[in-house]
Amino acid sequence: MTNLNTMVGIVIGLMIIVVVSYLTTGVGEQVANALPVNATGDFANVPTGASILETNMAIVSITILIIIISVGIGAIRGLQNKGNE
């Protein structure tokens, strides 16, 4: 039962990370559009937080997918070990 509790905790934590990262990207984009920067100003070529998050979301989503798959494999191996006892 402790393995199941651990897996549920990991999955809930990963889901929270995914939701927060997607919400952060949307909020950052709205903030970037709310305060436009002059094309000739000092901050014209500085990337916004939203663009950095969007770039890194692919890496974060792949990492989360790998963790979920590894948790599933661990659960299956745990069930196999319990069946052999």
N, CA, C and O atoms as CSV, one atom per row, in Angstrom:
chain,resi,resn,atom,element,x,y,z
A,1,MET,N,N,0.822,-1.204,0.000
A,1,MET,CA,C,0.000,0.000,0.000
A,1,MET,C,C,0.861,1.262,0.000
A,1,MET,O,O,0.456,2.294,-0.534
A,2,THR,N,N,2.043,1.176,0.597
A,2,THR,CA,C,2.891,2.369,0.619
A,2,THR,C,C,3.388,2.715,-0.786
A,2,THR,O,O,3.572,3.889,-1.106
A,3,ASN,N,N,3.607,1.684,-1.635
A,3,ASN,CA,C,4.008,1.979,-3.010
A,3,ASN,C,C,2.919,2.734,-3.753
A,3,ASN,O,O,3.201,3.658,-4.516
A,4,LEU,N,N,1.672,2.333,-3.526
A,4,LEU,CA,C,0.558,3.013,-4.170
A,4,LEU,C,C,0.456,4.463,-3.693
A,4,LEU,O,O,0.222,5.367,-4.495
A,5,ASN,N,N,0.629,4.681,-2.399
A,5,ASN,CA,C,0.588,6.050,-1.868
A,5,ASN,C,C,1.720,6.891,-2.441
A,5,ASN,O,O,1.532,8.066,-2.757
A,6,THR,N,N,2.881,6.293,-2.571
A,6,THR,CA,C,4.019,7.010,-3.143
A,6,THR,C,C,3.753,7.375,-4.598
A,6,THR,O,O,4.020,8.499,-5.023
A,7,MET,N,N,3.224,6.416,-5.361
A,7,MET,CA,C,2.936,6.684,-6.777
A,7,MET,C,C,1.879,7.771,-6.932
A,7,MET,O,O,2.011,8.653,-7.780
A,8,VAL,N,N,0.842,7.708,-6.121
A,8,VAL,CA,C,-0.206,8.727,-6.204
A,8,VAL,C,C,0.367,10.094,-5.857
A,8,VAL,O,O,0.027,11.087,-6.501
A,9,GLY,N,N,1.221,10.159,-4.860
A,9,GLY,CA,C,1.854,11.426,-4.494
A,9,GLY,C,C,2.723,11.980,-5.600
A,9,GLY,O,O,2.701,13.181,-5.871
A,10,ILE,N,N,3.494,11.107,-6.246
A,10,ILE,CA,C,4.353,11.547,-7.345
A,10,ILE,C,C,3.523,12.052,-8.516
A,10,ILE,O,O,3.834,13.092,-9.095
A,11,VAL,N,N,2.468,11.322,-8.870
A,11,VAL,CA,C,1.625,11.717,-9.998
A,11,VAL,C,C,0.927,13.049,-9.719
A,11,VAL,O,O,0.855,13.905,-10.601
A,12,ILE,N,N,0.414,13.230,-8.507
A,12,ILE,CA,C,-0.245,14.500,-8.160
A,12,ILE,C,C,0.757,15.644,-8.203
A,12,ILE,O,O,0.444,16.724,-8.703
A,13,GLY,N,N,1.959,15.418,-7.684
A,13,GLY,CA,C,2.988,16.448,-7.726
A,13,GLY,C,C,3.362,16.838,-9.142
A,13,GLY,O,O,3.532,18.021,-9.439
A,14,LEU,N,N,3.492,15.842,-10.028
A,14,LEU,CA,C,3.820,16.132,-11.423
A,14,LEU,C,C,2.690,16.872,-12.119
A,14,LEU,O,O,2.933,17.768,-12.927
A,15,MET,N,N,1.448,16.498,-11.806
A,15,MET,CA,C,0.316,17.207,-12.400
A,15,MET,C,C,0.297,18.668,-11.957
A,15,MET,O,O,-0.002,19.556,-12.756
A,16,ILE,N,N,0.608,18.918,-10.706
A,16,ILE,CA,C,0.658,20.303,-10.219
A,16,ILE,C,C,1.751,21.079,-10.931
A,16,ILE,O,O,1.550,22.238,-11.293
A,17,ILE,N,N,2.915,20.454,-11.139
A,17,ILE,CA,C,4.008,21.127,-11.850
A,17,ILE,C,C,3.582,21.480,-13.273
A,17,ILE,O,O,3.863,22.580,-13.750
A,18,VAL,N,N,2.912,20.564,-13.945
A,18,VAL,CA,C,2.464,20.818,-15.321
A,18,VAL,C,C,1.464,21.961,-15.363
A,18,VAL,O,O,1.581,22.857,-16.198
A,19,VAL,N,N,0.484,21.939,-14.471
A,19,VAL,CA,C,-0.543,22.989,-14.467
A,19,VAL,C,C,0.076,24.343,-14.161
A,19,VAL,O,O,-0.240,25.329,-14.826
A,20,VAL,N,N,0.945,24.407,-13.173
A,20,VAL,CA,C,1.569,25.691,-12.816
A,20,VAL,C,C,2.442,26.202,-13.955
A,20,VAL,O,O,2.450,27.400,-14.235
A,21,SER,N,N,3.175,25.314,-14.612
A,21,SER,CA,C,4.037,25.787,-15.698
A,21,SER,C,C,3.227,26.309,-16.882
A,21,SER,O,O,3.608,27.304,-17.499
A,22,TYR,N,N,2.119,25.653,-17.203
A,22,TYR,CA,C,1.284,26.162,-18.297
A,22,TYR,C,C,0.596,27.473,-17.918
A,22,TYR,O,O,0.492,28.376,-18.747
A,23,LEU,N,N,0.126,27.585,-16.673
A,23,LEU,CA,C,-0.493,28.837,-16.243
A,23,LEU,C,C,0.522,29.973,-16.209
A,23,LEU,O,O,0.201,31.106,-16.566
A,24,THR,N,N,1.740,29.675,-15.781
A,24,THR,CA,C,2.775,30.701,-15.727
A,24,THR,C,C,3.084,31.233,-17.115
A,24,THR,O,O,3.301,32.432,-17.291
A,25,THR,N,N,3.105,30.347,-18.097
A,25,THR,CA,C,3.359,30.784,-19.471
A,25,THR,C,C,2.261,31.722,-19.955
A,25,THR,O,O,2.550,32.753,-20.563
A,26,GLY,N,N,1.012,31.377,-19.691
A,26,GLY,CA,C,-0.108,32.221,-20.121
A,26,GLY,C,C,-0.118,33.568,-19.433
A,26,GLY,O,O,-0.353,34.594,-20.072
A,27,VAL,N,N,0.137,33.574,-18.137
A,27,VAL,CA,C,0.159,34.841,-17.396
A,27,VAL,C,C,1.329,35.704,-17.851
A,27,VAL,O,O,1.188,36.918,-17.997
A,28,GLY,N,N,2.476,35.082,-18.074
A,28,GLY,CA,C,3.643,35.840,-18.541
A,28,GLY,C,C,3.413,36.460,-19.900
A,28,GLY,O,O,3.857,37.577,-20.164
A,29,GLU,N,N,2.721,35.737,-20.763
A,29,GLU,CA,C,2.417,36.283,-22.093
A,29,GLU,C,C,1.476,37.470,-21.993
A,29,GLU,O,O,1.638,38.452,-22.718
A,30,GLN,N,N,0.493,37.392,-21.103
A,30,GLN,CA,C,-0.431,38.517,-20.924
A,30,GLN,C,C,0.291,39.730,-20.361
A,30,GLN,O,O,0.010,40.859,-20.762
A,31,VAL,N,N,1.213,39.512,-19.442
A,31,VAL,CA,C,1.976,40.635,-18.877
A,31,VAL,C,C,2.870,41.246,-19.942
A,31,VAL,O,O,2.998,42.468,-20.011
A,32,ALA,N,N,3.492,40.417,-20.774
A,32,ALA,CA,C,4.365,40.930,-21.827
A,32,ALA,C,C,3.580,41.745,-22.842
A,32,ALA,O,O,4.082,42.741,-23.363
A,33,ASN,N,N,2.352,41.329,-23.125
A,33,ASN,CA,C,1.533,42.085,-24.080
A,33,ASN,C,C,0.919,43.322,-23.452
A,33,ASN,O,O,0.595,44.274,-24.163
A,34,ALA,N,N,0.751,43.332,-22.133
A,34,ALA,CA,C,0.146,44.480,-21.472
A,34,ALA,C,C,1.091,45.676,-21.433
A,34,ALA,O,O,0.642,46.822,-21.434
A,35,LEU,N,N,2.373,45.420,-21.399
A,35,LEU,CA,C,3.355,46.498,-21.323
A,35,LEU,C,C,4.308,46.392,-22.510
A,35,LEU,O,O,5.386,45.810,-22.389
A,36,PRO,N,N,3.922,46.944,-23.645
A,36,PRO,CA,C,4.765,46.796,-24.833
A,36,PRO,C,C,6.088,47.562,-24.680
A,36,PRO,O,O,6.162,48.585,-24.000
A,37,VAL,N,N,7.100,47.042,-25.320
A,37,VAL,CA,C,8.430,47.651,-25.295
A,37,VAL,C,C,8.674,48.307,-26.649
A,37,VAL,O,O,8.362,47.733,-27.693
A,38,ASN,N,N,9.231,49.509,-26.623
A,38,ASN,CA,C,9.545,50.195,-27.876
A,38,ASN,C,C,10.558,49.387,-28.685
A,38,ASN,O,O,11.483,48.800,-28.124
A,39,ALA,N,N,10.381,49.362,-29.984
A,39,ALA,CA,C,11.273,48.590,-30.848
A,39,ALA,C,C,12.691,49.146,-30.842
A,39,ALA,O,O,13.638,48.416,-31.133
A,40,THR,N,N,12.853,50.424,-30.517
A,40,THR,CA,C,14.185,51.035,-30.511
A,40,THR,C,C,14.706,51.249,-29.099
A,40,THR,O,O,15.763,51.853,-28.921
A,41,GLY,N,N,13.986,50.767,-28.089
A,41,GLY,CA,C,14.382,50.996,-26.703
A,41,GLY,C,C,15.508,50.073,-26.254
A,41,GLY,O,O,15.982,49.216,-27.000
A,42,ASP,N,N,15.920,50.285,-24.990
A,42,ASP,CA,C,17.009,49.487,-24.427
A,42,ASP,C,C,16.628,48.018,-24.244
A,42,ASP,O,O,17.493,47.143,-24.288
A,43,PHE,N,N,15.359,47.750,-24.043
A,43,PHE,CA,C,14.914,46.397,-23.755
A,43,PHE,C,C,14.268,45.717,-24.969
A,43,PHE,O,O,13.508,44.761,-24.813
A,44,ALA,N,N,14.567,46.204,-26.163
A,44,ALA,CA,C,13.916,45.687,-27.368
A,44,ALA,C,C,14.303,44.237,-27.656
A,44,ALA,O,O,13.472,43.473,-28.146
A,45,ASN,N,N,15.530,43.846,-27.368
A,45,ASN,CA,C,16.002,42.501,-27.718
A,45,ASN,C,C,16.065,41.556,-26.528
A,45,ASN,O,O,16.629,40.467,-26.638
A,46,VAL,N,N,15.506,41.944,-25.410
A,46,VAL,CA,C,15.531,41.100,-24.215
A,46,VAL,C,C,14.369,40.110,-24.287
A,46,VAL,O,O,13.231,40.518,-24.517
A,47,PRO,N,N,14.636,38.816,-24.095
A,47,PRO,CA,C,13.531,37.854,-24.121
A,47,PRO,C,C,12.644,38.002,-22.891
A,47,PRO,O,O,13.121,38.328,-21.804
A,48,THR,N,N,11.376,37.765,-23.071
A,48,THR,CA,C,10.444,37.853,-21.948
A,48,THR,C,C,10.438,36.530,-21.189
A,48,THR,O,O,10.905,35.507,-21.690
A,49,GLY,N,N,9.908,36.569,-19.990
A,49,GLY,CA,C,9.800,35.356,-19.193
A,49,GLY,C,C,8.918,34.320,-19.862
A,49,GLY,O,O,9.175,33.120,-19.767
A,50,ALA,N,N,7.880,34.783,-20.538
A,50,ALA,CA,C,6.975,33.852,-21.217
A,50,ALA,C,C,7.680,33.111,-22.350
A,50,ALA,O,O,7.457,31.915,-22.537
A,51,SER,N,N,8.515,33.794,-23.095
A,51,SER,CA,C,9.214,33.118,-24.193
A,51,SER,C,C,10.237,32.112,-23.665
A,51,SER,O,O,10.442,31.059,-24.268
A,52,ILE,N,N,10.872,32.433,-22.549
A,52,ILE,CA,C,11.817,31.485,-21.947
A,52,ILE,C,C,11.080,30.250,-21.446
A,52,ILE,O,O,11.549,29.128,-21.640
A,53,LEU,N,N,9.929,30.445,-20.803
A,53,LEU,CA,C,9.153,29.312,-20.318
A,53,LEU,C,C,8.641,28.451,-21.466
A,53,LEU,O,O,8.652,27.223,-21.373
A,54,GLU,N,N,8.198,29.077,-22.538
A,54,GLU,CA,C,7.708,28.315,-23.687
A,54,GLU,C,C,8.834,27.494,-24.307
A,54,GLU,O,O,8.609,26.373,-24.764
A,55,THR,N,N,10.031,28.043,-24.326
A,55,THR,CA,C,11.171,27.307,-24.868
A,55,THR,C,C,11.498,26.097,-24.000
A,55,THR,O,O,11.806,25.023,-24.517
A,56,ASN,N,N,11.433,26.268,-22.690
A,56,ASN,CA,C,11.813,25.200,-21.781
A,56,ASN,C,C,10.683,24.218,-21.488
A,56,ASN,O,O,10.927,23.185,-20.865
A,57,MET,N,N,9.457,24.507,-21.916
A,57,MET,CA,C,8.341,23.605,-21.641
A,57,MET,C,C,8.513,22.260,-22.322
A,57,MET,O,O,8.050,21.247,-21.799
A,58,ALA,N,N,9.160,22.223,-23.463
A,58,ALA,CA,C,9.387,20.936,-24.133
A,58,ALA,C,C,10.269,20.049,-23.270
A,58,ALA,O,O,9.996,18.857,-23.126
A,59,ILE,N,N,11.312,20.608,-22.701
A,59,ILE,CA,C,12.208,19.836,-21.837
A,59,ILE,C,C,11.477,19.386,-20.583
A,59,ILE,O,O,11.626,18.243,-20.151
A,60,VAL,N,N,10.692,20.277,-20.001
A,60,VAL,CA,C,9.953,19.934,-18.784
A,60,VAL,C,C,8.934,18.839,-19.074
A,60,VAL,O,O,8.796,17.906,-18.283
A,61,SER,N,N,8.222,18.934,-20.185
A,61,SER,CA,C,7.210,17.922,-20.492
A,61,SER,C,C,7.838,16.568,-20.777
A,61,SER,O,O,7.278,15.544,-20.384
A,62,ILE,N,N,8.985,16.532,-21.449
A,62,ILE,CA,C,9.673,15.262,-21.693
A,62,ILE,C,C,10.158,14.662,-20.375
A,62,ILE,O,O,10.057,13.452,-20.173
A,63,THR,N,N,10.676,15.484,-19.493
A,63,THR,CA,C,11.133,15.004,-18.191
A,63,THR,C,C,9.984,14.421,-17.386
A,63,THR,O,O,10.124,13.362,-16.774
A,64,ILE,N,N,8.858,15.103,-17.383
A,64,ILE,CA,C,7.698,14.616,-16.642
A,64,ILE,C,C,7.192,13.309,-17.250
A,64,ILE,O,O,6.796,12.402,-16.518
A,65,LEU,N,N,7.199,13.203,-18.561
A,65,LEU,CA,C,6.778,11.967,-19.215
A,65,LEU,C,C,7.690,10.806,-18.830
A,65,LEU,O,O,7.210,9.703,-18.568
A,66,ILE,N,N,8.989,11.044,-18.794
A,66,ILE,CA,C,9.936,9.999,-18.401
A,66,ILE,C,C,9.703,9.580,-16.953
A,66,ILE,O,O,9.758,8.390,-16.641
A,67,ILE,N,N,9.447,10.527,-16.077
A,67,ILE,CA,C,9.201,10.196,-14.669
A,67,ILE,C,C,7.922,9.378,-14.526
A,67,ILE,O,O,7.891,8.409,-13.768
A,68,ILE,N,N,6.877,9.753,-15.238
A,68,ILE,CA,C,5.621,9.002,-15.151
A,68,ILE,C,C,5.814,7.573,-15.670
A,68,ILE,O,O,5.297,6.627,-15.076
A,69,ILE,N,N,6.546,7.412,-16.761
A,69,ILE,CA,C,6.802,6.074,-17.288
A,69,ILE,C,C,7.623,5.251,-16.304
A,69,ILE,O,O,7.349,4.069,-16.102
A,70,SER,N,N,8.629,5.871,-15.690
A,70,SER,CA,C,9.451,5.129,-14.731
A,70,SER,C,C,8.657,4.748,-13.493
A,70,SER,O,O,8.874,3.670,-12.939
A,71,VAL,N,N,7.746,5.599,-13.043
A,71,VAL,CA,C,6.891,5.254,-11.906
A,71,VAL,C,C,5.977,4.088,-12.283
A,71,VAL,O,O,5.760,3.188,-11.470
A,72,GLY,N,N,5.443,4.092,-13.493
A,72,GLY,CA,C,4.607,2.985,-13.945
A,72,GLY,C,C,5.378,1.678,-14.024
A,72,GLY,O,O,4.872,0.633,-13.616
A,73,ILE,N,N,6.599,1.728,-14.547
A,73,ILE,CA,C,7.426,0.523,-14.611
A,73,ILE,C,C,7.744,0.027,-13.201
A,73,ILE,O,O,7.717,-1.176,-12.942
A,74,GLY,N,N,8.042,0.946,-12.302
A,74,GLY,CA,C,8.306,0.554,-10.914
A,74,GLY,C,C,7.091,-0.081,-10.267
A,74,GLY,O,O,7.221,-1.025,-9.487
A,75,ALA,N,N,5.918,0.426,-10.581
A,75,ALA,CA,C,4.690,-0.154,-10.017
A,75,ALA,C,C,4.468,-1.567,-10.543
A,75,ALA,O,O,4.085,-2.462,-9.790
A,76,ILE,N,N,4.707,-1.762,-11.827
A,76,ILE,CA,C,4.534,-3.092,-12.413
A,76,ILE,C,C,5.546,-4.075,-11.823
A,76,ILE,O,O,5.209,-5.225,-11.543
A,77,ARG,N,N,6.777,-3.622,-11.636
A,77,ARG,CA,C,7.792,-4.505,-11.040
A,77,ARG,C,C,7.438,-4.820,-9.589
A,77,ARG,O,O,7.666,-5.936,-9.122
A,78,GLY,N,N,6.884,-3.843,-8.877
A,78,GLY,CA,C,6.457,-4.103,-7.497
A,78,GLY,C,C,5.340,-5.113,-7.436
A,78,GLY,O,O,5.318,-5.959,-6.542
A,79,LEU,N,N,4.405,-5.041,-8.375
A,79,LEU,CA,C,3.323,-6.022,-8.415
A,79,LEU,C,C,3.851,-7.412,-8.749
A,79,LEU,O,O,3.374,-8.411,-8.209
A,80,GLN,N,N,4.844,-7.473,-9.647
A,80,GLN,CA,C,5.429,-8.758,-9.988
A,80,GLN,C,C,6.131,-9.379,-8.790
A,80,GLN,O,O,6.030,-10.584,-8.557
A,81,ASN,N,N,6.841,-8.552,-8.032
A,81,ASN,CA,C,7.553,-9.065,-6.854
A,81,ASN,C,C,6.570,-9.569,-5.791
A,81,ASN,O,O,6.837,-10.576,-5.136
A,82,LYS,N,N,5.461,-8.893,-5.619
A,82,LYS,CA,C,4.457,-9.332,-4.644
A,82,LYS,C,C,3.801,-10.633,-5.086
A,82,LYS,O,O,3.438,-11.461,-4.250
A,83,GLY,N,N,3.645,-10.818,-6.397
A,83,GLY,CA,C,3.048,-12.039,-6.900
A,83,GLY,C,C,3.962,-13.242,-6.740
A,83,GLY,O,O,3.482,-14.369,-6.615
A,84,ASN,N,N,5.269,-13.021,-6.741
A,84,ASN,CA,C,6.222,-14.118,-6.620
A,84,ASN,C,C,6.417,-14.562,-5.168
A,84,ASN,O,O,6.955,-15.643,-4.931
A,85,GLU,N,N,6.001,-13.771,-4.214
A,85,GLU,CA,C,6.215,-14.108,-2.795
A,85,GLU,C,C,5.242,-15.139,-2.311
A,85,GLU,O,O,5.287,-15.530,-1.145
